[in-house]
Amino acid sequence: MEIKDYKDMKNLQKVMAISLFSLFLNHVCQAQNPIIQTWFTPDPAPMVHNDTVYLFTDHDEDDAQYFKMKDWQLYSTTDMVNWTYRGTPISTETFQWAIQGDNAWASQAIERDGKWYWYICANDTIKKLHGIGVAVADRPEGPYSDPLKKPLVPGAFGYIDPSVFIDDDGQAYLFWGNNGLWYAKLNKDMISLGSEVIPVKELNDSIAFGPLVMKRDYQLNKRVLKTNYEEGPWVFKRNGLYYMVYAAGGVPEHMAYSTAKSIHGPWKYQGRIMNEAANSFTIHGGSIEYHNRHFMFYHNGALPNGGGFRRSTCIEEFKFGEDGKIPFIPFTKEGVRTPVRNLNPYQRVEAETMAFSYGLKTDRRAGSQHYITSIHNGDWLKVRSVDFGEKGATNFSACVAGLMQGGSIELRIDALGGSVIGTLDVSPTGGSEQWKVQTTQVNAVKGVHDLYLLFKGGDEELFNVDYWIFNH
């Protein structure tokens, strides 16, 4: 290109930017981990309820240089590859006893008898130490309230990372702790303790005898291992055996686990199951079974601008050994390779449902109505395994809102550079939340494809999108 004036220079810069962006896209378009790109989402706590996986997460701020966490977020999926943002239902403001601001640490939620109980940790205003609180709602997305107006477990050193578990006999337990592990029974109301606080001594640097190490002269030498429990307990039960997965080894942390025949122990160390996470000195997660498949959640710092204080949820699928042991689980960028089911594009799909995205944000509010925002030229989202069926689609509609900018949504299949099946020209609606459904015709694509929504327009923010749908 011959550069003649300022306009040519801007065009050249744009071409170079697009070329670099294309190289980036070739890498990320095949990735699934981390699973959420709109926000940093550490300390994932998944729960299966009524054929839906709910994911409760913390939220590291985009500019965090230390633990800067103001609120907690919720996501859900029914296919394990496309995740829908369900809002930011609670924050430190939900708890009047908590020090406000950058103080919303790891949490876990559970459903019981039609109520949802979200256990969190935050610094209390009296002891200035982390304590365990609980918020209650009728639905996973809230609204939540604090029934106690005080910590369920008053603040003490190391009192973080609550994990809740309901046993087969209906008895509920709450575990928590950093550099020490404690637990207590929960009463059936789930908001009061039914026992004293009990330390778990076996997981407080207790000694277990590990594998035999072969010396060069073939003599056997016993090596003493410690559980190295650090924090982030996750409790579940399988085939009558209790599992305790946790962050171990100090800093940087890896994932390990112990098992017991009783919820009260003794806990036997079983070994490392994950290495130290990429670009993060912590690791925190938990395991679920969904459609007879097993998934391990954890966090790393692998997103752009990520790091030890800006962490993101990832998932790996694994299989238990025939002896019931959890295998060593390698980290992958692909994450969950095979969805549980395909997505139906002929039902309303929330725009904040995606397998991967670039440049986008979701709103940051409670409630059940959410949308994607901060949409600029070149931003995009990917939805995996969309089943257009044998008949195929004839048109595409999206509910959009925007002021003066407008722009377009380019629909591509199978790759960001794949075939364009249609383009929706988005007209301004008069306001950032003045919603209007706009429609365009599309080529009759059939079968199962990955779908990309590529946003195009001017230099300013373009518009917001609430939902989309295809029609036959």
C-alpha positions as CSV (number, residue, x, y, z in Angstrom):
1,M,0.0,0.0,0.0
2,E,1.4,3.4,-1.0
3,I,0.9,5.8,1.9
4,K,-0.1,9.2,0.6
5,D,-1.9,10.9,3.6
6,Y,-3.2,10.4,7.1
7,K,-6.2,8.4,5.8
8,D,-3.9,5.9,4.2
9,M,-1.9,5.6,7.4
10,K,-5.1,4.9,9.3
11,N,-6.1,2.2,6.8
12,L,-2.7,0.6,7.0
13,Q,-2.9,0.5,10.8
14,K,-6.4,-1.1,10.5
15,V,-5.1,-3.7,8.1
16,M,-2.2,-4.5,10.5
17,A,-4.5,-4.7,13.4
18,I,-6.9,-7.1,11.6
19,S,-3.9,-9.3,10.6
20,L,-2.7,-9.5,14.2
21,F,-6.3,-10.1,15.4
22,S,-6.7,-13.0,12.9
23,L,-3.6,-14.7,14.3
24,F,-5.1,-14.3,17.7
25,L,-8.4,-15.7,16.6
26,N,-6.8,-18.8,15.1
27,H,-5.6,-19.6,18.5
28,V,-8.6,-18.8,20.7
29,C,-11.5,-19.9,18.5
30,Q,-10.6,-23.6,19.3
31,A,-10.4,-22.9,23.0
32,Q,-13.0,-23.5,25.7
33,N,-10.9,-22.7,28.8
34,P,-11.4,-20.4,30.5
35,I,-15.1,-20.9,30.0
36,I,-16.2,-17.2,30.7
37,Q,-14.4,-14.3,29.1
38,T,-16.7,-11.3,29.9
39,W,-15.5,-11.2,33.5
40,F,-12.9,-12.7,35.7
41,T,-14.6,-15.6,37.6
42,P,-12.4,-17.2,40.3
43,D,-13.4,-19.9,42.9
44,P,-16.0,-21.8,40.8
45,A,-18.7,-23.6,42.8
46,P,-20.9,-25.7,40.5
47,M,-24.2,-27.4,41.5
48,V,-26.6,-29.6,39.5
49,H,-30.3,-29.0,40.0
50,N,-33.2,-30.1,37.8
51,D,-31.0,-31.0,34.8
52,T,-29.3,-27.6,34.9
53,V,-25.7,-26.9,36.1
54,Y,-25.6,-23.7,38.1
55,L,-22.1,-22.1,38.5
56,F,-21.6,-19.7,41.5
57,T,-18.4,-17.7,41.2
58,D,-16.5,-14.9,42.8
59,H,-15.6,-11.9,40.7
60,D,-12.1,-10.3,40.4
61,E,-12.2,-6.7,39.2
62,D,-10.6,-6.0,35.8
63,D,-8.0,-3.7,37.4
64,A,-7.3,-5.8,40.5
65,Q,-3.7,-5.7,41.8
66,Y,-4.7,-7.6,45.0
67,F,-7.8,-9.4,46.0
68,K,-10.4,-6.9,44.7
69,M,-13.8,-8.6,44.8
70,K,-17.0,-6.7,45.4
71,D,-19.7,-9.2,44.4
72,W,-20.6,-12.8,43.4
73,Q,-21.9,-13.9,40.0
74,L,-24.1,-16.8,38.6
75,Y,-24.0,-18.7,35.4
76,S,-25.8,-21.8,34.1
77,T,-25.7,-24.4,31.3
78,T,-27.6,-27.5,30.1
79,D,-24.9,-28.6,27.7
80,M,-21.6,-28.0,29.5
81,V,-20.2,-25.9,26.6
82,N,-22.5,-22.8,26.3
83,W,-22.8,-20.8,29.5
84,T,-25.5,-18.2,30.3
85,Y,-24.9,-15.3,32.6
86,R,-27.6,-15.2,35.2
87,G,-26.7,-12.0,36.9
88,T,-24.8,-10.6,39.9
89,P,-27.3,-11.5,42.6
90,I,-25.3,-10.6,45.8
91,S,-22.5,-8.3,46.9
92,T,-21.0,-7.2,50.1
93,E,-23.9,-4.8,50.4
94,T,-26.2,-7.9,50.9
95,F,-24.6,-8.4,54.3
96,Q,-24.8,-5.4,56.6
97,W,-22.3,-7.0,59.0
98,A,-19.6,-7.2,56.3
99,I,-16.9,-4.6,55.5
100,Q,-18.0,-3.2,52.2
101,G,-16.0,-3.1,49.0
102,D,-13.2,-5.5,48.0
103,N,-14.1,-8.3,50.3
104,A,-16.3,-10.8,48.5
105,W,-14.3,-14.1,48.8
106,A,-15.0,-17.7,47.9
107,S,-18.5,-19.1,48.2
108,Q,-20.7,-22.1,47.5
109,A,-24.5,-22.5,47.2
110,I,-27.0,-25.3,47.6
111,E,-30.7,-25.9,47.2
112,R,-32.9,-27.5,49.9
113,D,-36.7,-27.8,50.1
114,G,-37.2,-25.2,47.4
115,K,-34.8,-22.6,49.0
116,W,-31.4,-21.6,47.9
117,Y,-28.6,-21.0,50.4
118,W,-25.5,-19.1,49.3
119,Y,-22.6,-19.4,51.8
120,I,-20.0,-16.7,51.5
121,C,-17.0,-15.4,53.4
122,A,-16.3,-11.7,54.1
123,N,-14.6,-9.6,56.7
124,D,-17.0,-8.7,59.5
125,T,-17.1,-5.1,60.9
126,I,-16.6,-6.3,64.5
127,K,-13.6,-8.7,64.5
128,K,-12.2,-7.4,61.2
129,L,-11.6,-11.1,60.3
130,H,-13.3,-13.3,57.7
131,G,-16.4,-15.0,58.8
132,I,-19.0,-17.2,57.0
133,G,-22.4,-15.7,56.1
134,V,-25.4,-17.0,54.3
135,A,-27.9,-15.5,51.9
136,V,-31.3,-17.1,51.1
137,A,-33.6,-17.0,48.0
138,D,-36.4,-18.8,46.4
139,R,-34.5,-19.1,43.1
140,P,-30.9,-19.5,42.2
141,E,-30.8,-16.0,40.6
142,G,-32.5,-14.4,43.7
143,P,-33.4,-12.0,45.0
144,Y,-31.3,-12.9,48.0
145,S,-31.6,-11.6,51.6
146,D,-29.5,-12.1,54.7
147,P,-31.8,-13.7,57.3
148,L,-29.3,-13.5,60.2
149,K,-28.0,-10.0,59.8
150,K,-24.8,-11.4,61.3
151,P,-22.2,-14.1,60.4
152,L,-23.3,-17.7,60.6
153,V,-19.8,-18.5,61.7
154,P,-18.2,-15.4,63.4
155,G,-14.8,-14.3,62.1
156,A,-11.6,-16.0,63.0
157,F,-8.2,-16.5,61.5
158,G,-8.4,-18.8,58.4
159,Y,-12.3,-18.9,58.4
160,I,-12.7,-18.7,54.6
161,D,-13.9,-20.9,51.7
162,P,-17.1,-22.4,52.9
163,S,-18.2,-25.8,51.3
164,V,-21.7,-27.1,52.0
165,F,-22.8,-30.8,51.8
166,I,-26.0,-32.6,52.5
167,D,-25.5,-36.3,53.3
168,D,-27.8,-39.2,52.3
169,D,-29.6,-39.1,55.7
170,G,-30.5,-35.4,55.2
171,Q,-27.9,-34.1,57.6
172,A,-26.1,-31.0,56.3
173,Y,-22.5,-30.0,57.0
174,L,-20.5,-26.9,56.5
175,F,-16.7,-27.1,56.0
176,W,-14.3,-24.2,55.7
177,G,-10.7,-23.1,56.3
178,N,-7.3,-21.8,55.2
179,N,-4.2,-23.3,56.9
180,G,-6.6,-25.4,58.9
181,L,-9.9,-27.1,58.2
182,W,-13.1,-26.9,60.4
183,Y,-16.6,-28.2,60.1
184,A,-20.0,-28.2,61.8
185,K,-23.4,-29.6,61.4
186,L,-26.1,-27.4,60.0
187,N,-29.6,-27.5,61.3
188,K,-32.3,-28.3,58.8
189,D,-33.1,-24.6,58.5
190,M,-29.6,-24.3,56.9
191,I,-28.9,-21.0,58.6
192,S,-27.9,-22.2,62.1
193,L,-25.2,-24.5,63.4
194,G,-26.3,-27.8,64.8
195,S,-23.0,-28.6,66.6
196,E,-19.8,-27.1,67.9
197,V,-17.1,-26.1,65.4
198,I,-14.8,-29.2,65.0
199,P,-11.2,-29.1,63.6
200,V,-10.3,-31.7,61.0
201,K,-6.9,-32.7,62.5
202,E,-5.9,-35.2,59.7
203,L,-6.0,-32.4,57.1
204,N,-4.0,-29.9,59.2
205,D,-0.5,-31.0,58.0
206,S,-1.0,-34.5,59.1
207,I,1.4,-37.2,57.9
208,A,0.5,-39.9,55.5
209,F,2.8,-42.6,54.0
210,G,3.1,-42.1,50.3
211,P,4.5,-44.2,47.5
212,L,7.7,-46.1,47.7
213,V,10.6,-44.5,45.9
214,M,13.1,-46.7,44.1
215,K,16.7,-45.9,44.8
216,R,19.4,-46.4,42.1
217,D,20.6,-49.5,44.0
218,Y,16.9,-50.8,43.9
219,Q,16.5,-50.6,47.6
220,L,13.1,-49.3,48.7
221,N,12.9,-46.1,50.7
222,K,9.8,-44.8,52.3
223,R,9.0,-41.2,51.6
224,V,6.8,-39.3,54.1
225,L,4.1,-37.1,52.4
226,K,1.9,-34.6,54.0
227,T,-1.6,-33.8,52.9
228,N,-0.4,-30.1,52.5
229,Y,-4.0,-28.9,52.9
230,E,-4.1,-25.2,52.2
231,E,-7.7,-24.0,51.6
232,G,-10.8,-24.4,49.3
233,P,-12.4,-27.6,50.5
234,W,-15.0,-29.3,48.3
235,V,-16.9,-32.2,49.8
236,F,-19.0,-34.8,47.9
237,K,-19.9,-38.5,48.3
238,R,-19.7,-41.3,45.7
239,N,-20.5,-45.0,46.2
240,G,-20.5,-44.6,49.9
241,L,-17.1,-42.9,50.0
242,Y,-16.6,-39.3,51.1
243,Y,-14.2,-37.1,49.0
244,M,-12.5,-33.9,50.1
245,V,-10.9,-32.0,47.2
246,Y,-8.8,-29.0,48.1
247,A,-6.0,-26.6,47.2
248,A,-2.8,-27.9,48.6
249,G,0.9,-27.3,48.9
250,G,1.1,-23.7,50.0
251,V,1.8,-21.1,47.3
252,P,1.7,-21.8,44.5
253,E,-1.2,-24.2,45.1
254,H,-2.0,-27.5,43.4
255,M,-5.2,-29.6,43.7
256,A,-5.2,-32.7,45.9
257,Y,-7.8,-34.9,47.6
258,S,-8.4,-37.2,50.6
259,T,-11.2,-39.7,51.3
260,A,-13.0,-41.1,54.3
261,K,-15.5,-43.8,55.1
262,S,-17.3,-41.3,57.4
263,I,-18.0,-37.6,57.0
264,H,-16.3,-37.3,60.4
265,G,-13.1,-38.9,59.2
266,P,-10.4,-40.1,59.5
267,W,-9.4,-38.6,56.1
268,K,-6.8,-40.5,54.1
269,Y,-4.6,-38.6,51.7
270,Q,-4.9,-39.8,48.1
271,G,-2.6,-37.5,46.2
272,R,-2.2,-34.7,43.7
273,I,-4.9,-34.5,41.0
274,M,-4.0,-31.2,39.4
275,N,-0.8,-29.2,39.0
276,E,-0.4,-25.5,39.7
277,A,-2.7,-23.4,37.5
278,A,-1.4,-21.3,34.7
279,N,-0.5,-17.7,35.7
280,S,-2.2,-18.1,39.1
281,F,-0.7,-18.9,42.5
282,T,-4.1,-20.2,43.7
283,I,-6.4,-22.9,42.5
284,H,-9.9,-23.6,43.7
285,G,-12.7,-25.7,42.4
286,G,-15.0,-28.7,42.7
287,S,-16.4,-31.7,41.0
288,I,-19.9,-32.6,39.7
289,E,-21.5,-35.5,37.9
290,Y,-23.8,-34.5,35.1
291,H,-25.5,-37.0,32.6
292,N,-23.2,-39.7,33.9
293,R,-20.1,-37.7,33.1
294,H,-17.7,-36.1,35.6
295,F,-16.3,-32.6,35.5
296,M,-13.6,-30.9,37.6
297,F,-13.9,-27.1,37.9
298,Y,-10.9,-24.9,38.8
299,H,-9.5,-21.4,38.0
300,N,-6.4,-20.1,36.3
301,G,-5.0,-16.7,35.2
302,A,-4.9,-17.5,31.5
303,L,-7.2,-14.8,30.0
304,P,-5.7,-11.7,28.5
305,N,-4.9,-9.3,31.5
306,G,-5.3,-12.3,33.8
307,G,-3.1,-13.2,36.7
308,G,-3.0,-14.2,40.3
309,F,-5.6,-11.6,41.2
310,R,-7.6,-11.8,38.0
311,R,-8.6,-15.5,37.7
312,S,-11.1,-17.4,35.5
313,T,-13.1,-20.6,35.7
314,C,-12.0,-23.6,33.7
315,I,-13.3,-27.2,33.4
316,E,-11.8,-30.6,32.6
317,E,-13.8,-33.8,32.0
318,F,-12.4,-36.9,33.8
319,K,-13.3,-40.5,34.6
320,F,-13.0,-42.1,38.0
321,G,-10.8,-45.2,38.2
322,E,-12.4,-48.6,38.8
323,D,-11.1,-48.3,42.3
324,G,-12.9,-45.0,42.9
325,K,-9.8,-42.9,42.7
326,I,-9.7,-39.5,41.0
327,P,-7.0,-39.7,38.3
328,F,-4.4,-37.0,37.7
329,I,-6.2,-34.4,35.5
330,P,-4.1,-32.5,32.9
331,F,-4.9,-28.9,32.0
332,T,-6.2,-28.3,28.5
333,K,-7.2,-25.3,26.4
334,E,-10.0,-27.3,24.8
335,G,-11.9,-28.1,28.0
336,V,-15.1,-30.0,27.5
337,R,-14.9,-31.4,24.0
338,T,-18.3,-33.0,23.6
339,P,-21.4,-31.2,24.6
340,V,-24.1,-33.0,26.6
341,R,-26.7,-31.9,24.0
342,N,-27.1,-29.5,21.1
343,L,-28.6,-26.1,21.3
344,N,-32.0,-25.3,19.8
345,P,-31.8,-22.0,17.8
346,Y,-35.6,-21.9,17.3
347,Q,-36.2,-21.1,20.9
348,R,-35.2,-17.8,22.4
349,V,-31.5,-17.8,23.2
350,E,-30.2,-15.2,25.6
351,A,-27.5,-13.2,24.0
352,E,-25.4,-13.7,27.2
353,T,-25.2,-17.4,26.3
354,M,-21.9,-18.3,24.8
355,A,-19.0,-20.8,24.6
356,F,-16.4,-18.1,23.9
357,S,-16.4,-14.4,23.3
358,Y,-14.1,-11.5,22.5
359,G,-14.4,-7.9,23.8
360,L,-17.9,-8.2,25.3
361,K,-19.3,-7.5,28.7
362,T,-22.5,-8.5,30.4
363,D,-24.5,-6.1,32.6
364,R,-23.6,-6.1,36.3
365,R,-27.0,-6.3,38.0
366,A,-29.3,-8.7,39.9
367,G,-32.6,-10.0,38.7
368,S,-33.5,-12.2,35.7
369,Q,-33.2,-9.8,32.8
370,H,-29.6,-9.5,31.4
371,Y,-27.9,-8.6,28.1
372,I,-24.5,-8.2,26.5
373,T,-23.0,-4.8,26.3
374,S,-19.7,-3.0,25.5
375,I,-20.0,-4.2,21.9
376,H,-17.5,-2.6,19.5
377,N,-16.4,-3.2,16.0
378,G,-14.7,-6.6,15.7
379,D,-16.1,-8.1,18.9
380,W,-17.7,-11.5,18.6
381,L,-19.2,-14.4,20.4
382,K,-19.3,-18.1,19.7
383,V,-22.2,-20.6,20.4
384,R,-21.3,-24.3,20.1
385,S,-23.3,-27.2,18.6
386,V,-26.3,-25.3,17.3
387,D,-28.7,-27.7,15.6
388,F,-30.5,-26.1,12.7
389,G,-32.3,-29.4,11.9
390,E,-33.1,-30.8,8.5
391,K,-35.3,-28.0,7.3
392,G,-33.0,-25.2,8.1
393,A,-33.7,-21.5,9.1
394,T,-35.1,-18.8,6.9
395,N,-34.6,-15.7,9.1
396,F,-32.8,-14.4,12.2
397,S,-34.1,-12.0,14.8
398,A,-32.4,-10.2,17.6
399,C,-33.7,-7.9,20.4
400,V,-31.3,-4.9,20.4
401,A,-31.0,-1.5,21.9
402,G,-28.8,1.4,21.1
403,L,-28.5,5.2,20.7
404,M,-27.1,6.7,17.5
405,Q,-24.4,4.2,16.5
406,G,-26.1,1.1,15.2
407,G,-24.0,-1.4,13.2
408,S,-24.5,-5.0,12.1
409,I,-24.4,-8.6,13.3
410,E,-22.7,-10.9,10.8
411,L,-23.7,-14.6,11.2
412,R,-21.0,-17.1,10.4
413,I,-20.9,-20.9,10.9
414,D,-18.1,-23.2,12.0
415,A,-15.4,-20.6,12.2
416,L,-15.1,-16.8,12.6
417,G,-13.9,-16.7,9.1
418,G,-16.5,-19.3,8.0
419,S,-19.4,-18.9,5.6
420,V,-21.7,-15.9,6.2
421,I,-25.3,-17.1,6.4
422,G,-26.8,-13.7,7.0
423,T,-26.3,-10.1,8.2
424,L,-28.6,-8.2,10.5
425,D,-28.3,-4.4,10.0
426,V,-29.0,-2.9,13.4
427,S,-30.8,0.4,13.4
428,P,-30.6,2.7,16.5
429,T,-33.5,2.3,18.8
430,G,-33.3,5.6,20.7
431,G,-31.8,4.4,24.0
432,S,-29.4,1.8,25.5
433,E,-32.3,0.0,27.0
434,Q,-35.0,0.9,24.4
435,W,-35.4,-2.6,23.1
436,K,-36.6,-3.5,19.6
437,V,-36.7,-6.8,17.7
438,Q,-35.0,-6.6,14.3
439,T,-35.0,-9.3,11.7
440,T,-33.1,-10.4,8.6
441,Q,-33.3,-13.3,6.1
442,V,-30.6,-16.0,6.2
443,N,-29.4,-18.8,4.0
444,A,-31.1,-22.1,4.9
445,V,-28.2,-23.7,6.8
446,K,-29.0,-27.2,8.1
447,G,-27.5,-29.6,10.6
448,V,-25.3,-29.0,13.6
449,H,-22.8,-26.1,13.4
450,D,-20.9,-23.7,15.7
451,L,-22.4,-20.2,15.3
452,Y,-20.5,-17.0,15.4
453,L,-22.0,-13.5,15.9
454,L,-19.5,-11.0,14.6
455,F,-20.3,-7.4,15.4
456,K,-19.4,-4.6,13.0
457,G,-19.8,-0.8,12.9
458,G,-18.0,2.4,13.7
459,D,-15.5,3.4,16.3
460,E,-17.8,3.9,19.2
461,E,-19.8,1.4,21.3
462,L,-22.4,-0.1,18.9
463,F,-25.5,-1.4,20.7
464,N,-26.7,-3.9,23.3
465,V,-28.3,-7.3,22.6
466,D,-30.8,-9.0,24.8
467,Y,-31.7,-12.2,22.9
468,W,-31.8,-13.8,19.5
469,I,-33.7,-16.5,17.7
470,F,-33.9,-18.3,14.3
471,N,-37.1,-19.1,12.5
472,H,-38.0,-21.8,9.9
